[in-house]
């Protein structure tokens, strides 16, 4: 089968492809709209060494991973819950947080997710504050030349929509629908492959040239009259 044959098949049934694509896109959009929105607020912590020699800066990069674990600890979560008077467990609060050390910039990114954009901001801000206070206490026992200062870069702002991403979901649904539409057309064409609909199908199927054809009875009667 040549490319022009595929083009003829798909162009003939293009309406099927379009319908399947539209249905899939509409379904993905509807699913996105039915889901409860989740908002994400982000805050950054500066990690500043007392001196910028190679040994201390390299140690801080390793230390930042430890800091990330401390931020996600039950001790930190418990303090945040108490300050905000949240009706959740420490595990539930931790599941709403994600922490990512950005070693090349000496930053720690804290993301907080919640159904309320304001509460997401409060959780991110309070989590950062609790950790900064913890580090300040820990550093009191360190020599001043070995201390690390952790500060909040900017206050957390109200969360922005994180999930569902309806535009991406709708586009993904449309693409999947398009592929599904092509599959449906191929299956239909395969099911009808043994059906002879016209002279061209007969010539293609039997690999012979048709020299003549008997007209339909209705047309023959009209010609006779």
C-alpha positions, 0 to 999 in steps of 0.5 A, spaced: 500 500 500 502 506 497 502 513 501 497 516 497 492 510 499 493 511 506 492 518 505 485 516 501 483 512 507 484 517 512 482 523 508 475 519 507 474 517 514 477 524 517 470 525 521 472 519 525 478 521 527 476 528 529 470 526 533 475 521 537 479 527 538 474 532 540 471 527 545 478 525 548 480 532 549 473 534 552 473 528 557 480 530 559 478 537 560 472 535 564 476 530 568 480 536 570 475 541 572 472 536 577 478 535 581 479 539 587 484 544 585 491 544 589 495 550 590 503 551 591 507 556 595 514 556 594 519 560 599 527 560 598 532 559 604 539 562 603 545 558 606 551 563 607 557 560 610 562 564 614 567 564 610 568 562 602 574 557 602 573 551 598 573 546 604 567 550 608 563 551 601 564 544 599 562 541 606 555 546 606 553 543 599 553 536 603 550 539 609 544 542 605 542 535 603 542 534 611 538 541 612 533 538 607 532 532 611 531 536 617 526 541 614 522 534 612 522 531 619 517 530 624 520 535 629 519 541 624 512 538 622 510 538 629 512 545 631 509 548 624 502 544 626 502 547 633 504 554 631 498 554 625 494 550 629 493 545 624 488 539 624 493 534 621 498 529 623 505 530 622 505 525 616 500 528 613 503 535 613 510 532 611 506 529 605 504 537 603 511 539 603 517 538 598 524 540 599 530 541 594 537 543 595 539 548 590 547 547 591 550 551 585 546 557 588 546 555 596 539 555 596 534 551 599 527 551 596 521 549 600 514 548 596 508 547 600 501 544 597 494 545 600 487 546 597 487 553 600 492 558 597 493 562 603 494 556 607 499 553 603 503 560 603 502 560 611 505 553 611 511 554 607 513 561 611 512 557 618 516 551 615 522 556 613 521 560 620 522 554 624 528 551 620 531 558 621 530 558 628 533 551 629 539 553 625 540 559 629 540 555 636 545 549 633 550 555 630 551 557 637 555 551 639 560 552 633 566 557 632 564 563 629 569 562 623 565 555 621 558 558 622 553 557 617 547 562 616 540 561 614 536 566 612 529 567 608 530 570 601 523 573 600 516 571 604 512 566 601 506 569 597 499 566 596 499 559 592 498 559 585 494 553 582 499 547 581 494 541 580 490 540 575 493 543 569 487 543 565 491 546 559 496 540 559 491 535 560 486 537 555 492 537 550 494 530 552 487 528 551 487 531 544 493 528 542 491 521 545 484 522 541 488 523 535 492 517 535 486 513 537 482 516 531 487 513 527 487 506 530 480 506 529 480 508 522 486 502 521 481 497 524 475 499 520 479 499 514 482 492 516 475 489 517 473 492 510 479 489 506 475 483 504 469 487 501 469 489 494 466 496 493 467 498 486 471 496 480 478 499 483 477 494 489 476 488 484 482 490 480 487 491 486 484 485 490 485 480 484 491 484 481 487 484 474 484 489 469 477 489 469 475 490 461 467 491 462 462 491 467 454 489 467 450 496 469 446 495 475 439 493 474 435 499 475 440 503 470 439 497 465 432 498 465 432 505 464 437 504 458 432 499 455 426 504 455 
